[in-house]
Amino acid sequence: MLFENFEAYDVQETRRISRAEGRAEGKAEDILELLEDIGNVSDELKERIMKEKNLEILRKWHKAAARAENLEQFLEKSEIKNLI
């Protein structure tokens, strides 16, 4: 009986993690879509954005991408420039 509960908990945790990863990936794709409208996004920047899993950071980057007129503005607002 104890083993069955452990498996059920593990499945629940796996689902929670999968949903969070899916949300992060979707947010990263949204950011890239906005950035592609304002400039040529380097592979290095694409990779950096897609690797990010922290939803708070991705939300910040999403707002920065929506407000930026060019990639340089985005990099300044998002503070990614220091990370890549």
C-alpha positions in Angstrom: 0.0 0.0 0.0 2.8 2.5 0.9 4.5 1.7 -2.4 1.4 2.5 -4.4 1.1 6.0 -2.7 4.8 6.7 -3.5 4.3 5.9 -7.2 1.2 8.0 -7.3 3.1 10.9 -5.8 6.0 10.5 -8.2 3.6 10.6 -11.1 2.0 13.7 -9.8 5.3 15.4 -9.4 6.4 14.4 -12.9 3.2 15.9 -14.3 3.8 19.1 -12.4 7.3 19.4 -13.7 6.2 18.6 -17.2 3.6 21.4 -17.1 6.1 23.9 -15.8 8.6 23.0 -18.5 5.9 23.3 -21.1 4.9 26.8 -19.9 8.5 27.9 -19.9 9.1 26.5 -23.4 5.9 28.2 -24.7 6.9 31.6 -23.1 10.4 31.3 -24.6 8.9 30.7 -28.0 6.6 33.7 -27.6 9.7 35.9 -26.8 11.5 34.7 -29.9 8.5 35.3 -32.0 8.4 38.9 -30.8 12.1 39.4 -31.3 12.0 38.0 -34.8 9.7 40.9 -35.7 12.3 43.5 -34.7 15.5 41.9 -35.9 17.7 39.0 -36.8 17.9 36.8 -33.6 21.3 35.1 -33.3 21.5 31.4 -32.6 23.3 32.2 -29.4 20.4 34.4 -28.2 17.8 31.8 -29.3 19.7 29.1 -27.3 20.0 31.3 -24.2 16.2 32.1 -24.2 15.2 28.5 -24.9 17.4 27.3 -22.0 15.8 29.5 -19.4 13.3 27.7 -17.2 12.5 30.3 -14.6 9.1 31.7 -15.4 9.7 35.0 -13.6 12.7 35.7 -15.8 10.8 34.6 -18.9 7.9 37.0 -18.0 10.4 39.8 -17.6 12.0 39.0 -21.0 8.6 38.7 -22.6 7.6 42.2 -21.5 11.0 43.6 -22.6 10.5 41.9 -26.0 7.0 43.4 -26.4 8.2 46.9 -25.6 11.5 46.9 -27.5 11.9 48.7 -30.8 15.1 46.7 -31.6 17.2 43.9 -30.3 19.6 46.2 -28.6 16.8 47.7 -26.5 15.6 44.2 -25.7 19.1 43.1 -24.6 19.4 46.2 -22.3 16.0 45.8 -20.7 16.2 42.1 -20.3 19.8 42.2 -19.0 20.6 39.2 -21.3 23.5 41.1 -22.8 25.5 40.3 -19.7 24.5 36.6 -19.8 25.5 35.7 -23.3 
